[in-house]
Amino acid sequence: MSDVSIAGDPLAFPHLARTDLPGHPTTVAGYARLVREIAADRARWEPLVRYDALTRWYARLETGPGYEVWLLSWLPGQSSGFHDHGASSGVMTVVRGELVERSLTGAGEAVRTLRPGGQRVFSSGYLHEVVNGALEPAVSIHLYTPGLTEMNQYGAPAVPEQHPGHTPEHTPEQAEAR
């Protein structure tokens, strides 16, 4: 027996043979394009933004095969703390306000200001901290691939002394701990 004889002709069911569905990204360039498109569609994300005085606020905007997109808001002084994203790589952009990113590599510490329109692409294991050091709230969009399943937090005082092969101070947290 063939699959067609068991399941029937897929072309007889138009919803199974649709060709007008958008393609999902599978490359870094595709993920960066998707983040730019979502950022440009303010009507899609702006009504969802909330601020929380105690912690960064976040909401999942989209999921697809092998990725997820999150909307985050940051009040002045809020920080992610030093962390990595486990096995996930990603793309992030600021859509309102500005954020400061501190990253640690074998070459030392880098500090950069992230403003609307710019993008950061990072690979798995990338160690950084994002902070709203401005006096105004900020909003950012983050894509993780594969979807975020862990975030290893590192204590701030211990981070500068870390070397390749470092170990997290805490056990991995689920995406909701962002």
N, C-alpha and C positions, 0 to 999 in steps of 0.2 A: 504494500500500500504506500502511496505517496502522501506527502504532507497536504497536497491540494485535495486529494480524495478524502482525507480525514477532516480537514478544516474547511474545505470549500474554496472557491476561487476568491482570493483577497480583492481582486478587482471588482467583484460583485458588491463589495461593501465600500462605498466611496470614502468613508472616514479612515479606512485602512490604507488607502492608496493616495492620500493627500500629498501634494507636492508644494503647497503654498505655505507650509510651516517654516518658521525661521530656523536657520541652522544654528546649532549651539557651537560656541567657540571651543577650539581644541589646542590653540597655540597661545603663546604669550601675547603676540600682536592681537589676536582675536579677543583675549581677555581684556587687554588694555582698551580696545575699541568698545567693548561692551560697557566698561566702566565709564568711558567718555559719553556714550549714548545715554546711560542712566543718569549721569550727572547733568547732562544738558536738558533732560526731561524733568524740569523742576516740579511740574504739576504731579508727577508720579511720586516723588519723595517728600516734597516740602510739607504737605498736610500731615505727614506722619511724624514729623520732628517733635520731640518732647525733651525737656531738660529735667534732670534729677539733681538736686542739691547734694546728695550723698555720694553718687557714683555716676560714672558715664552711663548714658542711656543708649540702648541699641535695639534695632529691630531687623529681622531678616527681610530683605526686599525680594529676593529671587533665589531659586535653586534650579540647577540643571544637571545634566549628566556630568558628574565629576567636579562641580563647583557650586559655590553659594555666594550671595552678595548681601552685605550688611550695611545698614545706615547707622552711624554713631553720632551722638552729640556730646559736646564737651563744654562745660562751664569753665570760666577762668580758674586756673590752678589744678584742674583735673588731669590725671596722668594715668597711663596704662601700666606704669612700672616697667622695669626691664623684663622682657619676655621674648620667647620665640614662638613659632606657630607649629612646632613639631614637624611633621612630614609635609605640611602644607606650604605652598608657595603663594604669592599673591600680588595684587595690584591695589593701590589705594590712591585716592584723590581727595583733596579738600574742596568742598563746595560752598562753604561760608566761613568767614573768619580766617584765622591762621593757626597753625600748629607748629611746634618745634619737635624735630626728631633727633634723638641721640642714638647713634649706632656704634656697636663695638665690633671690630674686626681684628685680625692678627696685626694690622698696621696701626691700631690704636683707636681712638674715639673720633667720630665725625659728628658734627652738629649742623643741621640744615633747617631752614624755615620752609614750611610747606604752605603754599598759598593756593587759592582757587585757580584751577586750570592745569596745575602741574600734577604729575603722576609719579609715584614711587612703585617700582617693581622689586620684589624681593623673592629670594629662593628659600627653600626649606632650611631650617636651622638659623635663619637670619635673626640676630640678637639686637633688639632695639627698645627704645622707650619713646612714647609719643606724649607730649604735654601741651595743654593750652596755657601758654605763658602770657597771653594777651589779656586785655581787660574786657573783651567782648566774647560772647559764646562762639563756638565753632561747630561745624558739621562736616563729616567725612563719609565717604563711601569706600568699602573694602570688599574685594573679591578674594576668596580663598579657593585654591585647587590643590589637592582634593578638598572637599568641604572640611572646615575646621573641626577637628575632634579632640585636639589637645592644645593647651597653651602652657608652656613651662615658664613659671615665674622665677625670677632671680632677685635676691635681695640686693638693693641698691648699694650698700656699703661693700658687698663682696664682689660686685661685678667688675670693677677696674682690675682686680687681681686675677680674674679668670683667665685661663689659658686654653688653647685648643684641647678638646677632650673634657671640657667642663661638665659638671653635673648640676642638675637643677637643685635649688634649695628646697623646693616643695615638689610633691607629686604632681603629674599633669592634671590640669583642670579641664573640665568640659567647656565647650564653646560658650555656654551660658555664663561662665565665670568671667567673660570679657568685661 
